Amino acid sequence: MIMVSSCLAGMKVRYNGTACLDVTIQKLLDSHQAVAVCPELLGGFSTPREPAEIIGGDGAAVLEGTAKVVDRLGTDVTEMYIKGAYETLEKARQYAATTVVLKENSPSCGSSMIYNGDFAGQRVPGEGVTAALLRLNGIEVVSEEQLSSRLVL
């Protein structure tokens, strides 16, 4: 089973209440090869919400306690991101997911790029909190940008 970010499945769960429907993911869902999950909603966030970025590192550093996730207003939302990551890991185990497709650039889901913490639209190499936790637990994580080259539908 493949698990995918809910926003990529067309659900309006992003911080600004939008979705990012990906046609490849839609095909996976339609053929019952994938299930959707939103780590941020599992962490207790609502939609819409303030955008958040990681300060002081990436998702692995957040899990180690050396970086934090803050929203645009300066509120520390680290614990909600960590909770969502662990809830997503539990869902991945329940579904026996071997691959998880997460939305690139997100402080939760970014698999290779995240925003730098300045809220200026600047991206840097790194992974989000959920991506880091899933990888630490041996689950393959890819972005929607990498998915098409990996699958033949």
Secondary structure, DSSP 8 states (H G I E B T S, - for coil): -EEEEGGGGT-S-STTS-----HHHHHHHHTTSEEEE-HHHHTT--SS---EEEESS-HHHHHHTS-EEEETT--B-HHHHHHHHHHHHHHHHHTT-SEEEE-TB-TTT-SSEEE-SSSSS-EEE---HHHHHHHHTT-EEEEHHHHHHH---
